[in-house]
Amino acid sequence: MPYYIYKKHPGKNFDLVEEFAAYRPAREEIRRLRAELPADADYTLRIIHARNTDEAVGLMSETREPRPLGEDA
């Protein structure tokens, strides 16, 4: 499964930046992009491991419940 880097805009809008076959190059690229991110940017950068772009966007769009306080694992 590939790794995807996305720009996440307010309102659950996502723009694909790049796709990688391996984790290390994806990690290096997202670190470089985050270091160059302007302070006034209206988006964040996300990396996700998914089968395809549809699954990636679906996973990032899910609303997850916060972990209960005091839960260890």
N, C-alpha and C positions, 0 to 999 in steps of 0.2 A: 504494500500500500504506500502511496506517495505522501509526502508532507506538503502542505500548502501554506503560503503566507498570504494573509488578507489584511486589508485596511478595513477597520470596523468604524463606520460612521454612526452618529446618533440615529436612533429609530430602527436599529437592526438592519442597516444597509451595509452590504459587504462588497468590496472590490478585490478581485484576485490580483495579487502582485506577482507571485511566481510559484512554480511547482518544483519539488525536488524529489529524487528517488531515495535519497539517504538523509538521515537525521543531521549528521554533523554539518554538511554544507548549508542546510536549512537554518540550523542554529546560528552559524556564523553570519549568514546573511541577515537574519532578523536582528541580531545584535548590532550589526553595522547600520541597518535602517533605523533602529531605535536611537542609536547614538547621533544620527543626523536629523532626527525628528525635530521640527521647529517647535518652539515653546507654545506658539499660538495655533498649533494643528488642531483641527476639529475631528480627529480620528485617532484610534489606537491601532497598534499592529498586533496581530494574532498569528500563531502558528498552530496548525492542527493536522493530525494524522487521520486520514479517511480514505475510503475506497475511491471516491470521486468527488468532484466539486459540489454536486447536489447533496451528498451526505455531509460534507464539510460544513456547508451553509446551514443545513438542518441541525447539526450538532451545536453550532455556535448560536443558533436562534432559540434553542431550548431554554426554558426558564427552570433553573435548578433551585431547589429549596435549600436554604442555609443549613449547615450542620448544627445539630443541637449543641448547646454549650456543655462542656465537660466530656464530650465523646472523644475517645482517644484514637480510634481507627475508623 
